[in-house]
Amino acid sequence: MCKAGSGRSRGGVRVLRYGTPLLRIQSVLLLAGLSLCPASQAAESAQRIQELIQKGDLGAAQTLLRQSLEKSPRDGGLYNLQGVIRAQQGDSDGSEASFKKALELAPRLEGAYLNLGHLYQERVPKEPAARDNALRVYAQLLSFEPDNNEANYQSAVLLMQKERYASSLQHLSKLPPDVRARSQVLSVRCGDYAGSGDKAKAAEVADQMLRSPALVEADVTTLLPLLARQKKTTLAVRLLEGLEKRELASFASVHSLGLLYRQERRLEEARRVLLQAAQIQPASVPVLLELAQVANDQHDSTGALGYLAHARDLEPHNAAIHFFWGMVCVEQNLTHEAFDALAKAVSLEPNNAYYNYALGAVALTSDQARQAIPYFQKYCELRPNDPRGRLALGIAYFDNHDDDNALNTIEPIEDNPDTAAGAHYYLGRIANQKGDYEEAMRQLQRALQSYPDYADAYAELGLIHLKRKEYPQAEAALDRALQINPTGYVANLNLMILYQRTKDPREEKQAKRFEQVKEVRAKRMKEFLRTIKVEP
């Protein structure tokens, strides 16, 4: 006599897909193997329930299932179907309970093991401990069915994710040769070899996978997180290039390839591929920002501003775009344009500490330096433990001729390693302005001890020697400043003054040099007028 639910199923209803790819050995929906008696009423009902599930008519399936359970309350296969219905309805806990009930009633019901294992895999992104639960379920199935392809494959996937690469490879070795040759399995093997540090085998298996006729994008993309953790950028690029060559790469894969090219400083290729991504999704602001970053890395401010202009049109209230625009202008010494862009960013995100800091820094270089003070004050309020904010605020006070507040702000941070050089430099400048040359020189020497290539500190020393008519020492200090920074404004100005005072025949040449230094900003301003018209 047949006992419902006592049979051994060769399959199960597979409905769980996210993050747990099936082995593609069987169809997604299979008979649940409810009974060893195909002609029985329970089997006929189960067949009908599965047909309803496949059609998406869960209400009718649930009604028929309830009627079937009333007649066969100990049929494990019916509880397996109940778990499938509950999973499709989003009831993960209820689905888990149903699958466990199915296994309680039918301890060798393969489909229930596989469905429960996949259910746990679904939870892994939010519940990492579910990975071990899935492994235990597959281990139970393998204890009486050691050659089960799906259980071995999924165990290998999970073990690879846990960085147990040798164990993962052992499970893959139990698969038949034709299954081991499938791209999905090759993907896991590639990850195992990459994770264990066998670059040669990883590359060999990657090439086999990329040649597979059945290759799909997921075979590559599921490996990317592992390769990122292992910093196997070269292999990730190789795989994504293979997808692109096979014309299997979606926007996400093209985008990832562009980012990896940039990471490897292959900027021309990064820009080409990111442009492809932008063609796939023309309104993608993140891609436009990445293109702007690549163009900026290539010192192409025109291109960077063009991409940013397009991004700004798409998202005019995105503070990050205005901030980026401002920073490109900063690199081009376009202070007024930078100030306007950064002011917009701060207006959109007034509590962003870094936006306030950048705006204050740009204000210091403008003709209205007093505007810098409130932005640095805001930064200090938002980042009270960052001594760089106090130094910047002290500089703003100094530039606004408020020496008392400058001293009170800078002195507490003069010995902090992050700010020592700048703090001593400005303390030296304050002493210089007060005519305390000995104190000024002491502070500047301390600045140079902290930062030996501090061009501005040498320029200030040169100015003090110039004031004291110590012309050889002044020339030596200014020459050193210009060796470090040939276009330094203050050093070039003071050297010109020195030559004038000493009637040095190099005066005329230095005057021309100083004029060239002054013209740099004006030239860049003209270039900017062209860049703002550029379209992406």
N, C-alpha and C positions, 0 to 999 in steps of 0.2 A: 504493500500500500504506500502511495506517495505521501510524503510529508511536506507541506508547503513551507518554503523558505529554507529547506535543508540542503539545497543544491549548491554546487560550486560554479559560480559564474565566470565566464571568460571575459567579461566586460562590465561596464557600468555606465550610467548616464553622466556624461562629462559636461559640466556647465560652467566651470570655474576657469577663467582665462587669464585674468590680470596677473602678470608677474610669474605665472606658472604654466609655461607653454607645454602642451601635450607633445608626445613623441611623434605625432603624425603617423603612427603605425595603423591606427584604426580611425573610424569616423568619430566625430565629436559626440554623437548620441548613439548609444548601443543598447541592445536588450539588457535589461537588468538581471536576467537569470533568476526569476523568482521561484521557480519550481522545476523539479526534474520531470514533471508531467505536463508536456506541451499542450495536451488536449484538455487540461483541467480548466475549470471555470476561473480559478485564480489567475492562471497564465493568460487566458483570454482578456480578462479585466486589465491585467498589467500591460498587455500589448496595447490595449485601447488607451490607457492612461499615458503611456509613452507617446503615442501618436498625438494626443491632445497637447502634451508638453511641447512636442516638436512644432506644432502649429501655433504655439503661444497662447492657447486657450487654457490658462491656469485655473480659472474658475471652474470650468467643467471637469478638468483633471482632478481638482481637489474634491469636488462632489463625488465623483466616481471612486476616488481613493478612500474617502470616508465610508462609503457603502461597502467597499471591498474589505476594509479593516474590520467592519462589524461582522463580516462573515468569516474572515481569516485573521483574527487578532494576533496570531503568533507567526505571521509570514514576514520574515526579515526583509524580503525583497520589496514588499509594500512600504516598509519604513524607509528603505533606501530611496524609493520614489518620493516619499514625503519629504525627505531631506533635500532632494533636488528641487521640488516645488518651493519649499521654504527658502532655499538659497536664491532662487530666481526672484522671489518676492523681497529679498533683502534682509531676511530674518536669519542672520548668521548663527546666533545662539540656538535658535530652534532647529536649524539645519543640522548643527553639530549633534544635538540631542537625538535627532532622528537617525543619523548615521550610526551613532553609538548603539541605539536600540536595535538597529538592523544587525549589527555585529554581535550583539548579545544573543539574538535569536538565531542568527546564521553565522557562526564564527569563521566560516570559510567563504563568505560572500565577497569575492574579489572587488566587484564594483563599489561596494560600500567602503572598503579600505581605500581605494583610489580616490573616491569622492571626498572622503574625510581628509585624506592627505592633501588634496588640492585646496580644500576649504581652509586648512591651517596655513597653507602657502599664501592664500589670499590675504591672510592677516599679518604676514611678516612685516610689510612696510610700517605698520603701526604697532605691532606686537612682535618684536624680534624673538621672543621666547617661543613663538608659534613654530619657528623653524625646527626646534628640537621635537615638538609635538608631532610635526609631519614626519620627521625621520623615524620616530618610534612607531608610527602607524605603518610606514612602508616596511620597517624591519619586521613587524608582526606578520605582514603578508609574505615577506620573503622567507620567513621561518618555515613555512609549509609549501611555498611556491618559489624556490630560489632563483628560477630562471624567468621570473616575470619581467618583461621588458620595461613596462611603464614604471614599476616600482624601482627597478635598478637605475633607470634613467633619472627619475626625479630625485632619488637618493644621491646620485652623482652631482646633480645640480645643487642640492642643498649643502652637500659637503664641500663643494667648490666655494660656495658663498661663505662657509665657515673656515675657509683657508685650510681645509684638511685634504690637500690635493692628492696625496697617495691613496687615501681611502676612496676618493672620488674616482680615480683611475681604475681601482679594483672593481667597482660597480660597472664601469663602462666595459671592462674586459669580459663581463658575463653576458654582454649582448651578442647576438649572432653577427657574423661578418657583414651581412647586407645592411643590418641596422647600424653597426658601428661606422659604416661609410656614409651615413646620412649627414647632411650639413648641420642639423641640430645637435647631433652627438659630437661631431667634429668641433663644434663651437665650445662645448664643455671641455673637451680634451685640450683644445687650444688654451682655454683659461687655466686649466690645471698646470700645463707646462709653463705658461707665462708666470703663474703665481709661484711655482717652485723654482723659477730662475733658469729654466732650460730654454734659452732664447732660440737655439737652432731648431728644436722640435716644435716649439710654439710657432715659429715662422713656417716650418714645413706643413704643419697641420692647417695653419691659416690659409696657405695657398691651396691645399686640397679643398678646404671649405669653399673658398671663393670660386673654384672651378665646378662646384657641384651644380648640376642642373636644377636641383630643388632648392637652391639657396633663397632665403627670404631675408628681408632687412633685419628682423628680430634676431636672427642668428648672430649678427654682428653687434647690434645695439645692446643686447643683454650682457655682452662682455665689457662694454665700455666702463661701467662703474668699477669693476675689478681692475681693469687696466689703469684707470685713473688712480686708484689707491696704490697700486704697485709702481706708478710712475712709468708705465710702459707706453710712452707717447708714440714712439716710432711704430710699434705694432698696431696701436689704435689707428694711426694714420694709414698704415698699409691696408687695414681692413676696410676703412671708410673709403679709401681710394678705389678698392675693389668693388664696393657697392656702387660707387659713382660710375665706374667703367661699365658695370653690368646694367646701368640705368635702373637700379633698384633703390636709390637713395631718395628718401623723402626730404622735406624741408628740414626736419630735425637732424637728419644725418649730414646733410650739406652744411647746415649751420655748425654742427659739431666739428666737422672737418676744417671749416674756416677758422674756428677758435683754436684748434690744435696747431694749424699752420702758424697762427700768430704766436702761440706759445713757443714754437720752435724757431721763431723769428724769421720764418719764410714769408715775409710780408707781401711780396708780389702775389704769391699763390693764395695767401689769406684773403687779399683784397678781391682777387678773381672769384674765389669760391663764395665769399660773403656777398658779392654782387649777384651771384646765381641765387643765393638764398633770398636776396631782396627782390629778385624778379619773381620768385615763387610766392612770396608774401610782401607785396610792395608797401603795405602799411605797417610793417613790423618796425616799431621804434627801437627795440633792442638791437636789431641788426644794423640799423642806421647808425646807432651810437657806436657799435663795434667797428663799422666801416670808418667812422670818424676817428676812432682810436688808432686803427691801422694807418690811415692817412697821416695822422699826427706823428706816429712812429716813423713814417717815411719822410717826415719834415715837409709834408705837403699841406700847409695850412689852408690853401685854397680849397683843396678837396675836403679837408676836415670840416671847414665852415659850410661847404655846400651840403654835405650829408646832414649836418646839424640844422641847417636852415629847413631842409625837408622834414626832419624830425620835429622841429619847432612848429611847423605848419600843422602837423598831425596832432601834436599834443602841446598846445601853447601854454598850458599850466603845469608842465612838467619841469620842476625846479632843476633837476639834474641836467637837462638840456641847456638851460641858461647858464648853469655853473660851468659846464664843459665849454660852452662858447666863450665864456669869460676867461677860462684858463688858456684856451688857444690864443686869445688876444694878449694875455699876459706874456706868453712865450714870444709873441711878436712885438712886445713893448708898446702895445696899443692901449694905453692906460685908460683913456676916456671910454672907449668901447668896452673894455674889460669891466670898468666900474659900473656901467649901465647894465650889463648882462648879469653881473654878480648881485647888483642891487635888486634886480628882478627875482633872482633865485632866493635871496633872503626874504623878500616880500612874500614869496610863496611858502617858504619854510623858515619862519623867523627863529625857530629854536634849533636849527641845524648849526652846530658849533663850527664846523669846518667852513660852511658858507660864510659865516660871520668873520671868521679869521681871514679868509681869502679876500673878502671885501675890504676889511681893515687894511690888509697889506697893500692892496691896490690903491686905496685912498692915500696911504703914506707917500706914494710916488706921484700923486697929483698935486695940483696947485691949491687944493683945499684939504690939507692934511688933517685939519681939526676933525673932519668927518670920521677919521679912523678911530678916534677914541671910543665912541659908544659901541662900535662893533667889537673891539678888543675887550671892552668891559663885559659885553655879553658873552664872549668866548670864555673869559675868566669865570663868569658866573656858571656857565654850563660845564666847564672843565677846570674846576678849582685846583686840581692837583697837577696840572700841566704847567711847568715853569716857563715853557715857551710862550704861553699866553701872557704871562706877567712881563716877560722881556719885550714882547711886541707892544704891550700897553705902555711900558716905560719908554720905548722908542717914540711912540706917538706923543707922549707928553714932551719928550725932548725936542721933537720936531716942531712942537707948538710953543717952544720957549718956556715951558713950565718945568724948570730944573728941580724944584723941590719935590713935586710929585714924581718926576722921573727917578730921582735918587731913592725916594721912599719905596718905589715899586721895584727897582732893579737890585738894590743892595741885598735884599733877602735871598736872591737867587744867584749871587755872583760865584758861589762855590759849587753850584749844581753842575755836574758833568755835561748835561744837555744844553746848558746856557752859559757856561763859564766864559767862553771866548767872546760871545756877543756882549755879555754883561760887562766884562772888563773893558771892552772896546768903548762902550758908551759912557762908562764911568770915566774913562780917559778923555773922551771928548768933552764931557761936562767940566772936568778939571781944566782942560785946555782953554775952554771959553772963559773960565774964571781967572785965567792967568797963572794957575798953579801948575807950572810946567813939570816940576819934579813928580808931583802926584800923577799927572797925566802920563808921563813916560813910564812910570811904575805900572800903572794900570794897563797900558798898551803892551808892555813886555809880558805881563801876565796873560794877556789875550793871545799873544804869539806863542807862549808856552803851551796853551791849550790847543792852538791851531796854527802851526808854523807857516802855512801858506795863506794867511789872512791878508789879502792884498790891501784891503781898506785900512787895516791897522798900520801897515807900512806907510800908506799914504798919509795917515794922520801923524805918524812920527816925522815924516818928511816936512809936514806943515809946521810942527813944533820947532824943528831945527831951523826951518826957514825964518820963523818969527824971531828966533834967538840968533839969527845971522850965522848959524853954523852950516855954511853952504856945502862943504864936502859931505858932511853927515846927511844933510837934506837930500843931496843928489843920490847918495848911496841908497837911502831908504826909498826914494821915489823910483829909482831904477829897479829895485827889487819888487816893488808893487807892480810895475809895468811888465816885468818878466812873468809874473803870475797872471796878470790880467791886462793885456796890451791895450784894451779899449776902455780901461777905467777912467771915468770922467774926472774925478777929483785928482787922481795922480797926474793925468795929462795936463790939467789946468795948473796945478802947483809946479809942475816941471817947467811949463811955459813961463810962469811968474819968476821962478828961480833963474832961468836963462836971461830974462829981461833985467833982473836986478844985477846979475853978474856980467852983463854985456857979453854973454856967450854967443859965438857965431852960429850956434845951432838954434837960436831963438826963432828965426824965420821958418825953419823946417818944422819945429815943434808947434808953432802957431798954425801952420797948415794942417798938421796932424790933429790938433785940437778941433779945428773946424770940421774935419772929417768925422770925428767922434760925435760932434753935435748934429751932423747931418743924418746920422743913422736913423734916428727916430722919425724924422720928417719923411725919409724915403719909405720907411715901413708904413707910415700913415697913408701914403699914396697907393701902395700896394693893397692896403686894406679896402680902399674904395672900390677896387676891382673884385675882390674876393666876395663881397657881400652880394654880388649879382650872380654868383655861380649857382647853377642848378645841379642837383645830383644826377 
